[in-house]
Amino acid sequence: MNEETKKTGESLDLQMFVDRLVAEKNYPADLEKEVIDQIKKDLLSRVEDAVNMVIISNLSEEKLAEFNDLMDKDVSDTEMQKFCSDNIPGLSQLIATELIVFKQTYLS
C-alpha cells in the first residue's frame, strides 16, 4: 500500500485492529514506546499483506490482470475498493475471516 492508501478508512480500521492486537498481547509495561511503535508498524504491514493476499487469491486470472492494470494506473482508493467489491463476492466476510485467523495466530 502506498502512503495515500494508508490514509483511507480501511487502513485506519487496520491500524485500530493492530492497536487492539498489541494491547491484547500484553507486552511488558516497561517496553519502550519506540519498540511498541515498531511492533505496530511491522504488524500493520503483515495485516495489510494478509488482506492483499485475500484479494489476490479471490480474483480470477482475468480480473487479476484488470486489477494489476488499475494498480499501474494508480486509480483512487475508492475505485480500487469498488473494483474489489464488485469482483469478489463476500469480500468483507473474507477479510473479516482472515483478520480473525490472523488475530488467533498472533495471540497464541
C-alpha positions in Angstrom: 0.0 0.0 0.0 1.2 3.4 -0.8 1.2 6.4 1.6 -2.1 7.7 0.1 -3.7 4.4 0.7 -2.7 4.4 4.3 -4.9 7.4 4.9 -8.1 5.6 3.9 -10.8 4.4 6.3 -9.8 0.8 5.7 -6.2 1.5 6.7 -7.4 3.4 9.8 -9.5 0.3 10.6 -6.5 -1.9 10.2 -4.5 0.5 12.4 -7.1 0.2 15.1 -7.1 -3.6 14.7 -3.3 -3.6 15.2 -3.5 -1.3 18.2 -6.0 -3.7 19.8 -3.8 -6.7 19.0 -0.8 -5.2 20.6 -2.9 -4.3 23.7 -4.2 -7.8 23.9 -0.8 -9.3 23.5 0.1 -7.6 26.9 3.7 -6.7 26.2 5.6 -5.6 29.3 4.7 -2.2 30.6 8.3 -1.1 30.6 8.8 -1.7 26.9 10.0 1.5 25.2 7.5 3.4 23.2 9.8 3.2 20.1 9.8 -0.6 20.4 6.0 -0.8 20.6 5.7 1.6 17.6 8.0 -0.6 15.6 6.0 -3.7 16.6 2.8 -1.9 15.4 4.4 -0.8 12.2 5.6 -4.4 11.4 2.3 -5.9 12.4 0.3 -3.4 10.2 2.5 -4.4 7.3 1.7 -8.1 7.9 -2.0 -7.4 8.3 -2.0 -5.4 5.0 -0.2 -8.3 3.3 -2.8 -10.8 4.6 -5.7 -8.6 3.3 -4.0 -8.1 0.0 -3.5 -11.9 -0.3 -7.2 -12.4 0.3 -8.0 -10.0 -2.6 -5.4 -11.5 -5.0 -6.3 -15.1 -4.3 -10.0 -14.5 -4.8 -9.7 -12.8 -8.3 -9.9 -14.8 -11.5 -6.9 -14.6 -13.8 -8.8 -12.1 -16.0 -9.8 -9.9 -13.1 -6.3 -10.1 -11.6 -5.0 -8.7 -14.9 -7.6 -5.9 -14.7 -6.6 -5.3 -11.0 -2.9 -5.0 -12.0 -3.9 -2.6 -14.7 -5.7 -0.4 -12.2 -2.7 -0.6 -9.9 -0.5 0.6 -12.7 -2.8 3.5 -13.5 -2.7 4.5 -9.8 -6.5 4.8 -9.6 -8.2 6.2 -6.4 -8.7 4.0 -3.4 -12.4 4.4 -3.9 -12.2 3.0 -7.4 -10.0 0.1 -6.3 -12.3 -0.8 -3.4 -15.3 -0.7 -5.8 -13.5 -3.0 -8.2 -12.7 -5.5 -5.5 -16.2 -5.4 -4.0 -17.7 -5.8 -7.5 -15.5 -8.7 -8.4 -15.1 -10.7 -5.2 -18.3 -12.0 -3.7 -18.4 -11.7 0.1 -15.2 -9.7 0.2 -16.0 -8.1 3.6 -16.6 -11.6 5.1 -13.4 -13.0 3.5 -11.4 -10.2 5.0 -13.1 -10.5 8.4 -12.3 -14.2 8.5 -8.7 -13.6 7.6 -8.4 -11.0 10.4 -9.8 -13.4 12.9 -7.3 -16.1 11.8 -4.5 -13.5 12.0 -5.6 -12.5 15.5 -5.7 -16.1 16.7 -2.3 -16.8 15.3 -0.7 -13.7 16.7 -2.1 -14.0 20.2 -1.4 -17.7 20.5 
